[in-house]
Amino acid sequence: MNIDYSQKIPNNVGLSDDRTLQRALEHWQPEFLNWWADMGPEGSTAFDVYLRTAVSVDPAGWANFGYVKMPDYRWGIFLNPAETDRRIGFGDHKGEPAWQEIPGEYRANLRRIVVTQGDTEPASVEQQRHLGLTAPSLYDLRNLFQINVEEGRHLWAMVYLLHRYFGRDGREEAEALLERRSGDQDNPRILGAFNERTPDWLSFFMFTFFTDRDGKFQLCALAESGFDPLARTTKFMLTEEAHHMFVGESGIARILQRTCEVMNQHKTDDPAKLRALGVMDLPTIQRYLNFHYSVTIDLFGADLSSNAATFYSTGIKGRFEESKLGDDHVLKDATYPVLEISGSEIVTREAPALNALNEKLRDDYIRDTMAGVGRWNKVMQKNGIDFQLTVPHKAFHRQIGTFSGVRVAPDGSIVGQAEWDAKVRSWLPTEEDKAYVQSLMGRVVDVGKFANWIAPPPLGINKQAIDFEYVRFN
């Protein structure tokens, strides 16, 4: 399905055939551009950036590279091709034709899901607004900008659904998506993780590894939706989300590689000595990992949730890779293991599977995350460094669900307040950690040059050389 770039709003949904919708979206477009000017990457308006732009949604067409000024990027509305005679694969409507319009009784819940997903997209841009000022290389600056424009397009994807299927309520929600601000005291973003600051590139790489991975799993669950336009939209979004996670995983791997090189060169693992040499010590990276992981797994919601059960039973939101699961896809009598506190211990009990769907998705995410952290550990292994990054227990540092407010150590043991206070500086980033990482953040924009604290990538973008001019400053 080719994308019509002759349109004011590029799309593959036949927008020109619906003049009312087209006018509504064209009215929203300048508001989006104003938001981008106010909250998009700071000071970047005139840069020519080597960006990937979709020209069609088939595998050969969604990655077209060339220099683009970001305000001229062709954001638009791209849906995966419709699947002939698609059927709902789960819940009470299993086997029925997928919905092309919204069933009235599910309208409120679908709107809530679309708005919540849509709100994360501009929030990410806002959180990353200042990072370009401290980019460690042109390669990294380009990757940041690629993520920014794609988060903007994902916002367009959700806004299209709001305008097309939710009437005046949808139009008002679309406007509100541009009014909330990440971290704002009076009008914050909906989800807590999207109000956290992203002040440095270590945080950015952790965010794109952990929090964009949450996006992957949420989008995969929505790609199963009985509401076909939502499923088609999120399936295309997933093709772009993969690059965001690549930026995070490879970014941390490159930080680890550089630290290992300096450790071997100077034969030291002393954090103070490594900091004096201008690299990030491994215990600090572990503390950042602990923080970003724990904040992200809260995004999956409460361990037991009647809303999750409702979304599943009504066919709105499925499970990760629903079609590959070997059960009845209805789950009326099924159970799933969840954790709870019994005295001074964390124990496992069986709960109704429908109510434990958040926990099932969280566990799927944790397995995927642990595989990625395992790949990071191979960096140390290849460099002969005896250090392993670990994923903390899923009850650690939780703000939502069963373990909200419970003091749990990274190894899963429940601790008292005194022990928590004594050890938290070794578990979570300290103000000194943050200040040190911030002190490393100096902009490097000479072609082919990289900051001292990060190694170059093994390969460039789109088969370009590492010393390619990924961003041109005009």
Protein Blocks (a to p, Z undefined) as FASTA:
>chain_A
ZZdfkbmbgcfehmmmmmklmmmmmmmmmmmmmmmmmmmcehilmpccdddddfbfbfkl
mmccddddfklpccddddddddehiacfedjkgoiacdfbdcfklmmmmmmmmmmmmmmm
mmmmmmmmmmmmmccbfklmmmmmmmmmmmmmmmmmmmmmmmmmnojmlmmmmmmmmmpc
ghiaklccfblklmcccfbfklmmmmmmmmmmmmmmmmmmmmmpmblklmmmmmmmmmmm
mmmmmmmmmmmmmmmmmmmmmmmmnopabfklmmmnopacfklmmmmmmmmmmmmmmmno
pfbdfklmmmmmnomaccehkllpcceonommgccdddddehjaccdddddfklmmmmmm
mmmmmmmmmmmmmmmmmmmmmnopacddddddfkgopaedjkgoiacdfkopacdfklmm
mmmmmmpccfklmmmmmmmmccdfbghiacfkbccdfbdeehiafkbcfbacZZ
